[in-house]
Amino acid sequence: NRDLLYMADKSSCLYFEGCTVRSTSTGCRFTNGRLFFDNKVTVSSLGDTAAEAVMLGSDVDATLLSGAALNVYGGFELWE
């Protein structure tokens, strides 16, 4: 299942600070809500195809805060 982190609505938030978000070849999809990235954050996917990538839904607001350094490895998709 790619939707293991469930955000109920647009008021839901996830804050990533100085961490690694790693996805296996199953992939990971974020829908609804807001994502905040601060300090050094690494997003890594072991997937080789769009179906296995880390995906951000069109209903997600992603914000890079002033101290953010975002490193992306592997599949990363914007889903509409």
Backbone as CSV, one residue per row, in Angstrom:
resi,resn,N_x,N_y,N_z,CA_x,CA_y,CA_z,C_x,C_y,C_z
1,ASN,0.847,-1.179,0.000,0.000,0.000,0.000,0.887,1.235,0.000
2,ARG,0.674,2.133,-0.935,1.492,3.342,-1.063,1.015,4.466,-0.156
3,ASP,-0.166,4.332,0.429,-0.755,5.404,1.234,-0.708,5.066,2.727
4,LEU,0.472,4.772,3.227,0.594,4.364,4.625,0.502,5.537,5.595
5,LEU,0.843,6.730,5.134,0.672,7.931,5.951,-0.561,8.644,5.440
6,TYR,-1.583,8.701,6.267,-2.863,9.262,5.864,-3.070,10.616,6.513
7,MET,-3.282,11.635,5.691,-3.606,12.965,6.209,-5.080,13.213,5.900
8,ALA,-5.852,13.466,6.923,-7.313,13.507,6.813,-7.836,14.618,5.903
9,ASP,-7.214,15.801,5.962,-7.724,16.912,5.149,-6.634,17.970,4.993
10,LYS,-6.982,19.122,4.408,-6.014,20.185,4.128,-5.376,20.785,5.385
11,SER,-5.985,20.588,6.546,-5.403,21.134,7.778,-4.344,20.203,8.379
12,SER,-4.191,19.003,7.844,-3.190,18.049,8.333,-1.797,18.493,7.901
13,CYS,-0.796,18.294,8.794,0.574,18.717,8.496,1.576,17.636,8.873
14,LEU,2.637,17.530,8.074,3.808,16.733,8.415,5.009,17.655,8.326
15,TYR,5.847,17.635,9.362,7.020,18.501,9.432,8.252,17.616,9.423
16,PHE,9.096,17.771,8.395,10.330,17.003,8.273,11.493,17.928,8.576
17,GLU,12.286,17.569,9.583,13.439,18.393,9.959,14.659,17.510,10.151
18,GLY,15.670,17.733,9.318,16.937,17.015,9.451,16.761,15.511,9.468
19,CYS,16.028,14.980,8.513,15.720,13.546,8.530,15.806,12.957,7.122
20,THR,15.596,11.648,7.048,15.522,10.940,5.774,14.160,10.295,5.662
21,VAL,13.517,10.516,4.517,12.263,9.843,4.178,12.636,8.822,3.119
22,ARG,12.557,7.539,3.467,13.011,6.487,2.564,11.850,5.575,2.219
23,SER,11.700,5.299,0.929,10.634,4.435,0.452,11.227,3.203,-0.213
24,THR,10.618,2.062,0.043,11.018,0.839,-0.650,10.443,0.867,-2.067
25,SER,10.557,-0.218,-2.788,10.036,-0.267,-4.157,8.503,-0.280,-4.195
26,THR,7.853,-0.343,-3.044,6.393,-0.204,-2.997,5.988,1.220,-3.329
27,GLY,6.819,2.177,-2.993,6.518,3.581,-3.218,5.799,4.187,-2.032
28,CYS,5.623,5.498,-2.079,4.960,6.234,-1.016,4.234,7.405,-1.666
29,ARG,2.989,7.624,-1.274,2.204,8.709,-1.861,1.648,9.582,-0.736
30,PHE,1.859,10.885,-0.862,1.316,11.852,0.081,0.154,12.570,-0.587
31,THR,-1.009,12.548,0.048,-2.176,13.265,-0.456,-2.786,14.061,0.686
32,ASN,-3.485,15.129,0.339,-4.097,16.037,1.320,-3.031,16.732,2.153
33,GLY,-3.407,17.770,2.811,-2.568,18.407,3.818,-1.366,19.173,3.314
34,ARG,-0.449,19.399,4.261,0.732,20.217,4.009,1.979,19.500,4.480
35,LEU,3.067,19.661,3.721,4.374,19.131,4.079,5.330,20.296,4.266
36,PHE,6.096,20.265,5.344,7.104,21.291,5.612,8.466,20.616,5.672
37,PHE,9.452,21.196,4.973,10.816,20.675,4.961,11.737,21.728,5.558
38,ASP,12.527,21.329,6.586,13.427,22.258,7.253,14.760,21.565,7.508
39,ASN,15.834,22.343,7.437,17.194,21.830,7.575,17.456,20.794,6.492
40,LYS,18.395,19.900,6.683,18.742,18.933,5.636,17.768,17.761,5.670
41,VAL,17.005,17.601,4.603,16.054,16.496,4.469,16.400,15.730,3.202
42,THR,16.488,14.417,3.322,16.750,13.549,2.182,15.506,12.732,1.896
43,VAL,15.069,12.735,0.643,13.961,11.901,0.188,14.568,10.877,-0.759
44,SER,14.416,9.603,-0.412,15.056,8.532,-1.165,14.046,7.446,-1.515
45,SER,14.064,7.016,-2.768,13.158,5.968,-3.224,13.953,4.855,-3.888
46,LEU,13.629,3.619,-3.551,14.267,2.472,-4.193,13.557,2.066,-5.476
47,GLY,12.429,2.691,-5.764,11.646,2.358,-6.946,12.290,2.825,-8.236
48,ASP,12.032,2.076,-9.321,12.583,2.411,-10.631,11.546,3.002,-11.580
49,THR,10.265,2.899,-11.255,9.208,3.378,-12.134,8.357,4.411,-11.399
50,ALA,7.502,5.115,-12.140,6.623,6.110,-11.526,5.704,5.470,-10.495
51,ALA,5.283,4.240,-10.721,4.393,3.543,-9.793,5.092,3.185,-8.482
52,GLU,6.419,3.267,-8.456,7.188,2.920,-7.259,7.855,4.135,-6.625
53,ALA,7.561,5.312,-7.138,8.232,6.538,-6.703,7.588,7.127,-5.448
54,VAL,8.271,8.088,-4.850,7.664,8.938,-3.841,6.836,9.965,-4.610
55,MET,5.547,10.063,-4.282,4.657,10.939,-5.040,4.015,11.982,-4.139
56,LEU,3.875,13.192,-4.672,3.126,14.251,-4.002,1.873,14.499,-4.819
57,GLY,0.730,14.380,-4.180,-0.535,14.621,-4.857,-0.740,16.096,-5.141
58,SER,-1.614,16.387,-6.096,-1.887,17.778,-6.463,-2.586,18.528,-5.331
59,ASP,-3.107,17.799,-4.338,-3.780,18.414,-3.206,-2.866,18.597,-1.993
60,VAL,-1.548,18.468,-2.205,-0.560,18.645,-1.141,0.155,19.978,-1.350
61,ASP,0.277,20.753,-0.287,1.075,21.974,-0.311,2.414,21.654,0.338
62,ALA,3.494,21.750,-0.430,4.836,21.488,0.088,5.566,22.808,0.245
63,THR,6.174,23.021,1.426,6.868,24.266,1.725,8.305,23.972,2.134
64,LEU,9.254,24.622,1.445,10.650,24.575,1.855,10.904,25.782,2.738
65,LEU,11.204,25.543,3.991,11.468,26.640,4.924,12.855,27.222,4.669
66,SER,13.159,28.355,5.252,14.376,29.103,4.917,15.663,28.314,5.149
67,GLY,15.673,27.384,6.082,16.872,26.595,6.345,16.915,25.278,5.612
68,ALA,16.020,25.068,4.658,15.880,23.758,4.017,16.958,23.498,2.981
69,ALA,17.434,22.264,2.970,18.292,21.719,1.920,17.697,20.363,1.592
70,LEU,17.032,20.246,0.471,16.312,19.035,0.101,17.128,18.246,-0.906
71,ASN,17.475,17.007,-0.555,18.195,16.103,-1.440,17.245,14.990,-1.856
72,VAL,17.106,14.762,-3.157,16.179,13.749,-3.666,16.968,12.709,-4.450
73,TYR,16.752,11.428,-4.119,17.401,10.313,-4.806,16.337,9.316,-5.235
74,GLY,16.433,8.821,-6.442,15.471,7.841,-6.937,14.235,8.528,-7.496
75,GLY,13.168,7.749,-7.622,11.943,8.249,-8.232,11.198,9.243,-7.367
76,PHE,10.816,10.356,-7.976,10.058,11.398,-7.289,9.090,11.977,-8.306
77,GLU,7.796,11.929,-8.035,6.787,12.332,-9.012,5.777,13.292,-8.397
78,LEU,5.245,14.159,-9.227,4.094,14.977,-8.854,2.878,14.314,-9.498
79,TRP,1.901,13.997,-8.682,0.734,13.232,-9.130,-0.462,14.153,-9.257
80,GLU,-1.125,14.087,-10.384,-2.284,14.959,-10.591,-3.527,14.158,-10.841
